Amino acid sequence: MDRESAYEKLSAGQGAKRRVAEAEAAKAAAAADRAAVEETVRGEGARGGGKGAEEDASLVEQVVRSGMFRSLAGSVGTQLSREISRSLFGTARRRR
């Protein structure tokens, strides 16, 4: 019988910690990207002075508030969270 050594068990634990850290880093990067996009959307309205800038800002706001954009954002969020959980638990995609 070949038992797993303590070193192997500790090494496996370190791998799990690394995967958790990588997933947290990916989450932080996604949040930073989202914040940058929101800041860009807000900044476009504040930068320009005049009617054209206000119309552009309102167009961007309309797109961001649209149902299609929300659906897309939800899909991306779901897919991102699914990939993060797969990387944490080391599971692969199912083949169809």
All heavy atoms as an XYZ file, in Angstrom:
705
protein
N       0.852     -1.163      0.000
C       0.000      0.000      0.000
C       0.913      1.247      0.000
O       1.819      1.351      0.809
C      -0.864      0.001      1.270
C      -2.026      0.920      1.131
S      -3.063      1.115      2.591
C      -3.341     -0.479      3.234
N       0.643      2.140     -0.915
C       1.450      3.356     -1.031
C       0.651      4.520     -0.471
O      -0.278      4.998     -1.104
C       1.812      3.597     -2.497
C       2.781      4.755     -2.654
O       3.516      5.045     -1.701
O       2.796      5.349     -3.749
N       1.001      4.944      0.721
C       0.280      6.041      1.360
C       0.866      7.379      0.945
O       2.044      7.489      0.615
C       0.346      5.912      2.871
C      -0.398      4.699      3.360
C      -0.480      4.723      4.842
N      -1.271      3.578      5.277
C      -1.625      3.389      6.513
N      -1.267      4.231      7.445
N      -2.342      2.338      6.842
N       0.022      8.377      1.005
C       0.451      9.731      0.672
C       1.250     10.305      1.845
O       0.828     10.223      2.997
C      -0.784     10.598      0.408
C      -0.485     11.918     -0.197
C      -1.756     12.677     -0.547
O      -2.831     12.381      0.015
O      -1.654     13.571     -1.386
N       2.411     10.863      1.542
C       3.258     11.392      2.604
C       2.747     12.751      3.084
O       1.927     13.394      2.427
C       4.697     11.542      2.106
O       4.775     12.585      1.153
N       3.245     13.167      4.213
C       2.864     14.471      4.762
C       3.304     15.587      3.819
O       2.599     16.578      3.638
C       3.482     14.657      6.137
N       4.479     15.420      3.206
C       4.971     16.425      2.262
C       4.003     16.576      1.090
O       3.691     17.686      0.664
C       6.364     16.038      1.749
C       6.874     16.962      0.681
C       7.385     18.211      1.011
C       6.816     16.598     -0.661
C       7.837     19.083      0.034
C       7.268     17.460     -1.644
C       7.784     18.696     -1.295
O       8.218     19.548     -2.264
N       3.516     15.463      0.571
C       2.570     15.507     -0.550
C       1.265     16.175     -0.138
O       0.681     16.937     -0.900
C       2.313     14.100     -1.080
C       3.525     13.502     -1.771
C       3.348     12.025     -2.065
O       2.548     11.358     -1.371
O       4.022     11.531     -2.993
N       0.805     15.898      1.065
C      -0.426     16.526      1.544
C      -0.239     18.029      1.698
O      -1.120     18.805      1.332
C      -0.865     15.910      2.880
C      -1.401     14.510      2.747
C      -1.850     13.972      4.078
C      -2.375     12.561      3.942
N      -2.833     12.001      5.215
N       0.895     18.451      2.254
C       1.157     19.880      2.410
C       1.309     20.567      1.061
O       0.848     21.680      0.864
C       2.406     20.102      3.265
C       2.253     19.788      4.747
C       3.599     19.894      5.451
C       1.242     20.704      5.386
N       1.960     19.889      0.128
C       2.129     20.458     -1.216
C       0.778     20.651     -1.891
O       0.551     21.656     -2.561
C       3.004     19.555     -2.076
O       4.300     19.475     -1.532
N      -0.105     19.686     -1.709
C      -1.445     19.799     -2.297
C      -2.195     20.966     -1.664
O      -2.914     21.690     -2.352
C      -2.217     18.502     -2.108
N      -2.025     21.192     -0.387
C      -2.662     22.317      0.290
C      -2.142     23.645     -0.218
O      -2.891     24.605     -0.373
N      -0.840     23.711     -0.492
C      -0.262     24.942     -1.030
C      -0.808     25.221     -2.429
O      -1.034     26.370     -2.783
C       1.274     24.838     -1.085
C       1.925     24.790      0.272
C       1.700     26.054      1.065
O       1.638     27.135      0.508
N       1.560     25.919      2.366
N      -1.030     24.181     -3.220
C      -1.603     24.356     -4.557
C      -3.009     24.927     -4.483
O      -3.388     25.790     -5.273
N      -3.776     24.465     -3.510
C      -5.141     24.977     -3.339
C      -5.104     26.442     -2.919
O      -5.889     27.251     -3.416
C      -5.890     24.144     -2.300
N      -4.168     26.779     -2.039
C      -4.042     28.182     -1.615
C      -3.657     29.061     -2.805
O      -4.141     30.173     -2.942
C      -3.009     28.313     -0.505
C      -3.462     27.773      0.826
C      -2.379     27.935      1.875
C      -2.803     27.310      3.196
N      -1.752     27.417      4.198
N      -2.776     28.532     -3.657
C      -2.356     29.298     -4.831
C      -3.532     29.518     -5.763
O      -3.726     30.610     -6.295
C      -1.221     28.580     -5.549
C      -0.624     29.387     -6.692
C       0.475     28.655     -7.440
N      -0.099     27.579     -8.224
C       0.114     26.274     -8.026
N       0.895     25.879     -7.058
N      -0.445     25.358     -8.788
N      -4.349     28.475     -5.954
C      -5.518     28.614     -6.826
C      -6.505     29.620     -6.259
O      -7.101     30.410     -7.003
C      -6.194     27.255     -7.033
C      -5.414     26.331     -7.948
C      -6.248     25.128     -8.361
N      -6.707     24.337     -7.234
C      -6.110     23.248     -6.775
N      -5.014     22.825     -7.323
N      -6.628     22.595     -5.756
N      -6.679     29.625     -4.942
C      -7.569     30.595     -4.308
C      -7.034     32.006     -4.520
O      -7.783     32.919     -4.852
C      -7.738     30.287     -2.791
C      -8.413     31.432     -2.075
C      -8.511     28.995     -2.597
N      -5.722     32.175     -4.350
C      -5.116     33.493     -4.541
C      -5.265     33.948     -5.991
O      -5.554     35.121     -6.255
C      -3.648     33.455     -4.141
N      -5.088     33.020     -6.944
C      -5.250     33.370     -8.357
C      -6.692     33.770     -8.657
O      -6.941     34.715     -9.401
C      -4.834     32.198     -9.241
C      -3.345     31.941     -9.249
C      -2.967     30.667     -9.968
O      -3.882     29.920    -10.414
O      -1.768     30.399    -10.099
N      -7.638     33.060     -8.074
C      -9.049     33.383     -8.288
C      -9.384     34.745     -7.697
O     -10.117     35.530     -8.310
C      -9.938     32.303     -7.680
N      -8.849     35.033     -6.513
C      -9.092     36.340     -5.904
C      -8.474     37.454     -6.736
O      -9.056     38.526     -6.876
C      -8.551     36.363     -4.475
C      -9.376     35.536     -3.512
C      -8.777     35.469     -2.120
O      -7.647     35.977     -1.910
O      -9.438     34.899     -1.237
N      -7.306     37.190     -7.308
C      -6.663     38.186     -8.166
C      -7.495     38.415     -9.421
O      -7.644     39.555     -9.881
C      -5.259     37.730     -8.535
N      -8.056     37.349     -9.970
C      -8.904     37.488    -11.159
C     -10.164     38.287    -10.828
O     -10.605     39.126    -11.614
C      -9.282     36.114    -11.708
N     -10.730     38.021     -9.654
C     -11.912     38.772     -9.217
C     -11.590     40.248     -9.059
O     -12.353     41.113     -9.467
C     -12.405     38.230     -7.872
C     -13.666     37.474     -7.910
C     -14.080     37.145     -6.481
C     -15.146     36.116     -6.465
N     -15.535     35.734     -5.121
N     -10.447     40.529     -8.437
C     -10.038     41.922     -8.229
C      -9.799     42.617     -9.563
O     -10.172     43.779     -9.746
C      -8.786     41.981     -7.367
N      -9.190     41.904    -10.517
C      -8.947     42.491    -11.836
C     -10.266     42.783    -12.543
O     -10.419     43.828    -13.187
C      -8.087     41.555    -12.671
N     -11.225     41.867    -12.432
C     -12.524     42.086    -13.058
C     -13.239     43.280    -12.421
O     -13.850     44.090    -13.117
C     -13.391     40.829    -12.930
N     -13.142     43.395    -11.103
C     -13.767     44.531    -10.414
C     -13.092     45.837    -10.814
O     -13.764     46.859    -11.011
C     -13.692     44.336     -8.899
N     -11.766     45.804    -10.965
C     -11.049     47.013    -11.381
C     -11.436     47.407    -12.801
O     -11.612     48.596    -13.101
C      -9.543     46.786    -11.285
N     -11.568     46.405    -13.688
C     -12.002     46.697    -15.058
C     -13.399     47.301    -15.069
O     -13.668     48.252    -15.792
C     -11.985     45.426    -15.915
C     -10.579     44.951    -16.219
O      -9.628     45.749    -16.052
O     -10.430     43.782    -16.626
N     -14.280     46.735    -14.277
C     -15.650     47.231    -14.206
C     -15.670     48.667    -13.682
O     -16.372     49.526    -14.202
C     -16.490     46.326    -13.309
C     -17.968     46.635    -13.354
C     -18.804     45.684    -12.513
N     -18.434     44.297    -12.639
C     -18.028     43.540    -11.619
N     -17.950     44.028    -10.419
N     -17.705     42.274    -11.815
N     -14.854     48.931    -12.659
C     -14.788     50.281    -12.096
C     -14.217     51.261    -13.116
O     -14.679     52.400    -13.219
C     -13.939     50.280    -10.828
N     -13.226     50.815    -13.894
C     -12.632     51.689    -14.911
C     -13.646     52.027    -15.990
O     -13.715     53.176    -16.450
C     -11.408     51.013    -15.528
N     -14.458     51.053    -16.389
C     -15.486     51.301    -17.405
C     -16.521     52.279    -16.862
O     -16.923     53.218    -17.549
C     -16.159     49.977    -17.840
C     -17.395     50.241    -18.664
C     -15.172     49.127    -18.625
N     -16.950     52.067    -15.627
C     -17.932     52.973    -15.030
C     -17.362     54.387    -14.903
O     -18.057     55.367    -15.164
C     -18.366     52.455    -13.665
C     -19.222     51.215    -13.743
C     -19.552     50.640    -12.386
O     -19.104     51.206    -11.357
O     -20.256     49.613    -12.338
N     -16.092     54.494    -14.521
C     -15.458     55.807    -14.402
C     -15.353     56.479    -15.765
O     -15.574     57.685    -15.885
C     -14.068     55.667    -13.780
C     -13.379     56.990    -13.515
C     -14.114     57.836    -12.493
O     -14.726     57.283    -11.572
O     -14.061     59.068    -12.631
N     -15.054     55.699    -16.782
C     -14.973     56.248    -18.137
C     -16.335     56.756    -18.583
O     -16.444     57.838    -19.162
C     -14.470     55.178    -19.126
O     -13.193     54.713    -18.683
C     -14.354     55.735    -20.519
N     -17.364     55.993    -18.291
C     -18.718     56.401    -18.673
C     -19.092     57.693    -17.950
O     -19.629     58.619    -18.550
C     -19.734     55.280    -18.361
C     -21.153     55.780    -18.494
C     -19.492     54.096    -19.277
N     -18.774     57.770    -16.673
C     -19.082     58.983    -15.903
C     -18.219     60.151    -16.359
O     -18.683     61.283    -16.434
C     -18.848     58.745    -14.418
C     -19.892     57.867    -13.800
C     -19.691     57.786    -12.297
N     -20.459     56.671    -11.793
C     -19.980     55.735    -10.996
N     -18.742     55.779    -10.588
N     -20.740     54.745    -10.588
N     -16.953     59.898    -16.663
C     -16.021     60.947    -17.046
C     -16.341     61.570    -18.389
O     -16.075     62.741    -18.626
N     -16.930     60.815    -19.298
C     -17.261     61.348    -20.614
C     -18.281     62.472    -20.502
O     -18.213     63.450    -21.221
C     -17.789     60.248    -21.529
C     -16.701     59.317    -22.008
C     -17.247     58.192    -22.856
O     -18.476     58.120    -23.052
O     -16.447     57.383    -23.327
N     -19.207     62.342    -19.590
C     -20.216     63.381    -19.408
C     -19.643     64.622    -18.753
O     -20.051     65.735    -19.040
N     -18.648     64.458    -17.895
C     -18.091     65.597    -17.168
C     -17.049     66.357    -17.991
O     -16.851     67.544    -17.796
C     -17.456     65.109    -15.869
N     -16.358     65.677    -18.904
C     -15.291     66.306    -19.668
C     -15.788     67.330    -20.673
O     -15.315     68.438    -20.720
C     -14.496     65.243    -20.432
C     -13.253     64.869    -19.704
C     -12.425     63.987    -20.562
N     -12.752     62.624    -20.180
C     -12.583     61.568    -20.929
N     -12.089     61.689    -22.107
N     -12.900     60.384    -20.502
N     -16.692     66.908    -21.500
C     -17.155     67.787    -22.561
C     -18.101     68.839    -22.017
O     -18.875     68.606    -21.094
N     -18.037     70.040    -22.588
C     -18.950     71.074    -22.140
C     -19.829     71.465    -23.304
O     -19.357     71.905    -24.337
N     -21.077     71.235    -23.181
C     -21.963     71.594    -24.272
C     -23.013     70.543    -24.481
O     -23.057     69.523    -23.808
N     -23.842     70.794    -25.444
C     -24.975     69.911    -25.689
C     -24.544     68.554    -26.232
O     -25.110     67.529    -25.885
C     -25.936     70.591    -26.656
C     -27.267     69.925    -26.740
C     -28.244     70.758    -27.524
C     -29.608     70.123    -27.457
N     -30.602     70.934    -28.118
N     -23.488     68.520    -27.082
C     -23.026     67.261    -27.666
C     -22.564     66.277    -26.613
O     -22.837     65.085    -26.686
N     -21.839     66.751    -25.626
C     -21.344     65.878    -24.563
C     -22.493     65.331    -23.733
O     -22.470     64.175    -23.319
C     -20.355     66.635    -23.678
N     -23.488     66.161    -23.478
C     -24.637     65.706    -22.705
C     -25.402     64.646    -23.472
O     -25.870     63.665    -22.894
C     -25.543     66.881    -22.367
C     -24.942     67.837    -21.358
C     -25.828     69.040    -21.120
O     -26.977     69.051    -21.626
O     -25.391     69.968    -20.437
N     -25.539     64.806    -24.780
C     -26.238     63.809    -25.581
C     -25.462     62.508    -25.604
O     -26.054     61.434    -25.527
C     -26.452     64.334    -26.997
C     -27.482     65.436    -27.083
C     -27.611     66.004    -28.486
O     -26.973     65.465    -29.416
O     -28.354     66.974    -28.653
N     -24.121     62.582    -25.710
C     -23.303     61.379    -25.693
C     -23.429     60.654    -24.365
O     -23.543     59.439    -24.320
C     -21.836     61.715    -25.961
C     -21.598     62.127    -27.406
O     -22.462     61.817    -28.257
O     -20.550     62.746    -27.674
N     -23.387     61.428    -23.284
C     -23.500     60.819    -21.963
C     -24.861     60.151    -21.807
O     -24.972     59.064    -21.264
C     -23.278     61.858    -20.875
N     -25.894     60.791    -22.283
C     -27.215     60.194    -22.137
C     -27.330     58.943    -23.009
O     -27.984     57.981    -22.618
C     -28.303     61.197    -22.489
O     -28.227     61.562    -23.852
N     -26.681     58.944    -24.168
C     -26.696     57.757    -25.021
C     -25.978     56.608    -24.324
O     -26.464     55.471    -24.305
C     -26.035     58.060    -26.369
C     -25.935     56.884    -27.334
C     -27.330     56.409    -27.730
C     -25.135     57.276    -28.553
N     -24.817     56.899    -23.731
C     -24.077     55.872    -22.998
C     -24.901     55.368    -21.824
O     -24.971     54.160    -21.568
C     -22.708     56.428    -22.530
C     -22.017     55.453    -21.591
C     -21.826     56.746    -23.716
N     -25.534     56.273    -21.111
C     -26.377     55.868    -19.984
C     -27.527     54.991    -20.447
O     -27.877     54.014    -19.789
C     -26.907     57.093    -19.248
C     -25.855     57.830    -18.454
C     -26.392     59.099    -17.826
O     -27.597     59.389    -17.972
O     -25.594     59.805    -17.193
N     -28.110     55.326    -21.591
C     -29.209     54.519    -22.121
C     -28.729     53.114    -22.460
O     -29.418     52.126    -22.175
C     -29.804     55.175    -23.369
C     -30.618     56.403    -23.076
C     -31.092     57.080    -24.350
O     -30.789     56.646    -25.451
N     -31.843     58.166    -24.191
N     -27.544     53.023    -23.056
C     -27.006     51.705    -23.411
C     -26.730     50.907    -22.144
O     -27.063     49.720    -22.052
C     -25.727     51.852    -24.268
C     -25.032     50.518    -24.429
C     -26.068     52.438    -25.629
N     -26.102     51.546    -21.145
C     -25.763     50.843    -19.907
C     -27.016     50.385    -19.167
O     -27.043     49.318    -18.571
C     -24.883     51.738    -19.005
C     -24.699     51.137    -17.634
C     -23.527     51.962    -19.659
N     -28.066     51.172    -19.249
C     -29.306     50.826    -18.538
C     -30.218     49.893    -19.333
O     -31.232     49.449    -18.812
C     -30.068     52.100    -18.188
C     -29.358     52.907    -17.134
C     -30.117     54.135    -16.788
N     -29.395     54.902    -15.778
C     -29.550     56.177    -15.580
N     -30.394     56.867    -16.318
N     -28.850     56.795    -14.652
N     -29.879     49.604    -20.577
C     -30.751     48.780    -21.413
C     -30.778     47.338    -20.906
O     -29.839     46.850    -20.280
C     -30.288     48.812    -22.862
O     -29.085     48.094    -23.014
N     -31.847     46.657    -21.213
C     -32.005     45.270    -20.793
C     -30.997     44.348    -21.460
O     -30.504     43.401    -20.846
N     -30.662     44.638    -22.717
C     -29.705     43.798    -23.430
C     -28.323     43.891    -22.770
O     -27.638     42.884    -22.603
C     -29.607     44.220    -24.893
C     -28.739     43.302    -25.729
S     -28.586     43.819    -27.445
C     -30.261     43.710    -27.995
N     -27.911     45.087    -22.403
C     -26.615     45.271    -21.746
C     -26.601     44.563    -20.397
O     -25.619     43.912    -20.052
C     -26.315     46.760    -21.560
C     -24.973     47.026    -20.952
C     -23.837     47.009    -21.739
C     -24.852     47.287    -19.599
C     -22.594     47.247    -21.185
C     -23.610     47.527    -19.038
C     -22.482     47.510    -19.830
N     -27.675     44.683    -19.648
C     -27.747     44.009    -18.344
C     -27.692     42.489    -18.510
O     -27.057     41.793    -17.735
C     -29.010     44.410    -17.603
C     -28.947     45.820    -17.085
C     -30.166     46.164    -16.283
N     -30.121     47.565    -15.888
C     -30.759     48.042    -14.862
N     -31.516     47.258    -14.127
N     -30.662     49.325    -14.565
N     -28.373     41.993    -19.532
C     -28.344     40.558    -19.798
C     -26.932     40.104    -20.146
O     -26.454     39.076    -19.657
C     -29.297     40.230    -20.944
O     -29.212     38.880    -21.293
N     -26.261     40.877    -20.988
C     -24.893     40.555    -21.363
C     -23.976     40.600    -20.151
O     -23.158     39.692    -19.949
C     -24.389     41.537    -22.430
C     -22.942     41.379    -22.847
C     -22.760     40.058    -23.586
C     -22.516     42.529    -23.721
N     -24.112     41.628    -19.337
C     -23.284     41.748    -18.135
C     -23.541     40.579    -17.180
O     -22.609     40.033    -16.583
C     -23.554     43.073    -17.438
N     -24.792     40.175    -17.052
C     -25.114     39.035    -16.190
C     -24.515     37.747    -16.707
O     -23.992     36.932    -15.947
N     -24.560     37.568    -18.028
C     -23.977     36.367    -18.630
C     -22.472     36.324    -18.419
O     -21.904     35.278    -18.100
C     -24.282     36.320    -20.126
O     -25.651     36.233    -20.354
N     -21.831     37.466    -18.618
C     -20.379     37.532    -18.423
C     -20.040     37.256    -16.963
O     -19.104     36.516    -16.664
C     -19.828     38.907    -18.879
C     -18.383     39.089    -18.449
C     -19.955     39.043    -20.383
N     -20.805     37.828    -16.041
C     -20.571     37.590    -14.623
C     -20.747     36.130    -14.237
O     -19.950     35.570    -13.480
N     -21.778     35.514    -14.790
C     -22.023     34.103    -14.514
C     -20.885     33.241    -15.035
O     -20.396     32.344    -14.347
C     -23.354     33.654    -15.157
O     -24.410     34.438    -14.620
C     -23.617     32.182    -14.900
N     -20.458     33.517    -16.255
C     -19.378     32.741    -16.854
C     -18.077     32.939    -16.082
O     -17.343     31.985    -15.836
C     -19.189     33.138    -18.307
C     -18.204     32.261    -19.045
C     -18.153     32.597    -20.519
O     -18.805     33.510    -20.979
N     -17.369     31.844    -21.254
N     -17.802     34.168    -15.671
C     -16.590     34.446    -14.908
C     -16.607     33.711    -13.573
O     -15.621     33.079    -13.193
C     -16.444     35.950    -14.679
C     -15.210     36.393    -13.913
C     -13.952     36.062    -14.696
C     -15.280     37.882    -13.644
N     -17.729     33.762    -12.881
C     -17.804     33.071    -11.590
C     -17.706     31.565    -11.764
O     -17.092     30.878    -10.945
C     -19.085     33.447    -10.852
O     -20.215     33.013    -11.577
N     -18.267     31.031    -12.840
C     -18.170     29.600    -13.113
C     -16.713     29.198    -13.353
O     -16.239     28.187    -12.827
C     -19.024     29.251    -14.327
C     -19.114     27.764    -14.588
C     -20.051     27.461    -15.752
N     -21.397     27.900    -15.424
C     -22.203     28.516    -16.270
N     -21.805     28.785    -17.493
N     -23.413     28.873    -15.895
N     -15.991     29.993    -14.134
C     -14.589     29.685    -14.406
C     -13.745     29.792    -13.148
O     -12.831     28.998    -12.932
C     -14.044     30.608    -15.503
C     -14.619     30.347    -16.878
C     -14.330     28.949    -17.405
O     -13.226     28.412    -17.135
O     -15.216     28.393    -18.072
N     -14.037     30.774    -12.305
C     -13.290     30.920    -11.048
C     -13.532     29.712    -10.157
O     -12.597     29.150     -9.586
C     -13.671     32.225    -10.336
C     -13.097     33.412    -11.109
C     -13.170     32.234     -8.896
C     -13.575     34.749    -10.618
N     -14.789     29.276    -10.049
C     -15.066     28.112     -9.204
C     -14.433     26.856     -9.780
O     -13.944     26.001     -9.040
C     -16.572     27.922     -9.012
O     -17.192     27.596    -10.231
N     -14.393     26.741    -11.102
C     -13.720     25.585    -11.713
C     -12.238     25.600    -11.402
O     -11.638     24.559    -11.142
C     -13.925     25.591    -13.221
C     -15.271     25.108    -13.639
C     -15.377     25.025    -15.144
N     -16.702     24.581    -15.508
C     -17.373     25.003    -16.552
N     -16.831     25.886    -17.366
N     -18.578     24.559    -16.808
N     -11.629     26.782    -11.438
C     -10.195     26.845    -11.150
C      -9.928     26.561     -9.677
O      -8.907     25.970     -9.343
C      -9.632     28.208    -11.546
O     -10.137     29.214    -10.715
N     -10.840     26.969     -8.802
C     -10.653     26.696     -7.381
C     -10.733     25.212     -7.070
O      -9.921     24.677     -6.322
C     -11.705     27.429     -6.551
C     -11.517     28.923     -6.382
C     -12.712     29.513     -5.646
C     -10.256     29.206     -5.615
N     -11.719     24.549     -7.638
C     -11.952     23.152     -7.311
C     -11.282     22.196     -8.290
O     -11.320     20.988     -8.098
C     -13.455     22.868     -7.247
C     -14.129     23.656     -6.156
C     -15.058     24.615     -6.460
C     -13.802     23.443     -4.831
C     -15.671     25.360     -5.460
C     -14.398     24.178     -3.827
C     -15.346     25.147     -4.142
N     -10.677     22.734     -9.341
C      -9.935     21.891    -10.279
C     -10.818     20.996    -11.123
O     -10.384     19.932    -11.548
N     -12.045     21.409    -11.368
C     -12.925     20.593    -12.201
C     -12.849     21.076    -13.630
O     -12.675     22.272    -13.905
C     -14.379     20.666    -11.712
O     -14.799     22.019    -11.715
C     -14.510     20.087    -10.322
N     -12.992     20.162    -14.550
C     -12.952     20.502    -15.965
C     -14.377     20.599    -16.509
O     -15.336     20.151    -15.874
C     -12.176     19.444    -16.734
N     -14.495     21.167    -17.679
C     -15.797     21.235    -18.328
C     -16.261     19.840    -18.735
O     -15.447     18.962    -19.064
C     -15.726     22.088    -19.576
C     -15.557     23.527    -19.304
C     -15.608     24.283    -20.584
N     -15.812     25.690    -20.306
C     -15.878     26.611    -21.215
N     -15.756     26.293    -22.487
N     -16.062     27.857    -20.882
N     -17.552     19.658    -18.740
C     -18.104     18.382    -19.197
C     -18.091     18.344    -20.713
O     -18.331     19.340    -21.372
C     -19.542     18.216    -18.739
C     -19.678     17.972    -17.278
C     -21.100     17.599    -17.013
N     -21.519     18.267    -15.781
C     -22.747     18.332    -15.369
N     -23.709     17.829    -16.097
N     -23.050     18.935    -14.253
N     -17.838     17.175    -21.223
C     -17.909     17.015    -22.679
C     -19.323     16.636    -23.060
O     -19.971     15.857    -22.398
C     -16.950     15.934    -23.141
C     -15.511     16.320    -22.900
C     -14.607     15.280    -23.453
N     -13.233     15.644    -23.115
C     -12.228     14.874    -23.342
N     -12.381     13.704    -23.907
N     -11.019     15.265    -23.025
N     -19.774     17.177    -24.162
C     -21.140     16.879    -24.602
C     -21.133     15.901    -25.729
O     -20.314     15.749    -26.500
C     -21.833     18.158    -25.056
C     -22.040     19.083    -23.903
C     -22.764     20.288    -24.357
N     -22.723     21.283    -23.296
C     -23.540     22.286    -23.227
N     -24.460     22.467    -24.104
N     -23.438     23.143    -22.259
